[in-house]
Amino acid sequence: MNQPSVTLRAANPTFDDGLACAHYANEASEGFMQVMFGRRYEEIIANAFLQPDHDSSYQNVTFAECDNIIVGMILAYTEAQHRRSSREPQRKAAGRLRLRMRIVEVLLAPLMRLNDSIEEGDFYLHFVAVDRERRATGVGSVLLDAFEDQARASGSTRLSLDVSVRNEVARRFYEHRGWNVESEWPNSPFMPSLSVRMTRPL
């Protein structure tokens, strides 16, 4: 049976697209979004998504669709864009739950700082996610191709991402496409590695 063709589109600054972004971000982060924002995480992320010029803005999101139904997403940005970004849109969207967000940021500060280690010239893949029933159908490859095209258009010189050490399927997928492990986090003889930074020159 033939799979339907995949089309790509830039995210629109709408609440519905924001909800889709929240869903895929939570999937890609293995539930971290829900930990940070609680049960209202989708609403909070969707409201922040509407604001420009920060990491989780609609400006950085591309959706994959099959038959006009969203089936996957990438969220990516340059190192320079990340350096100018702020968490204030998320804090504002969180409202009275911003204290919870702040507590999580403090408790998980080393993990939160992982993104700040993006090197100059990098185009960073923050999130990539595909619907479970669409995995191994080529949607992920289409999204990664789009990510690489965006990186070239931005003038970046290298691709980078972080992936959980538990996600062996994703790691093999990236390695098959020429990515290499650059480092592990945390880099400590006393703690097990939780994630790896993978890179690929353009």
DALINHU-V35063 format. One record per run of one state. SS is the DSSP state (A for helix, B for strand, O for the rest). FROM is the first residue (numbers start at 0). TO is the last residue. If there is no record, write none. Layout:
{{SS:FROM:TO} {SS:FROM:TO}}
This chain:
{{O:0:5} {B:6:9} {O:10:13} {A:14:27} {O:28:30} {A:31:48} {O:49:56} {A:57:59} {B:60:65} {O:66:67} {B:68:77} {A:78:83} {O:84:86} {A:87:106} {O:107:107} {A:108:116} {O:117:120} {B:121:129} {O:130:130} {A:131:133} {O:134:137} {A:138:153} {O:154:156} {B:157:163} {O:164:166} {A:167:175} {O:176:178} {B:179:184} {O:185:193} {B:194:200} {O:201:201}}
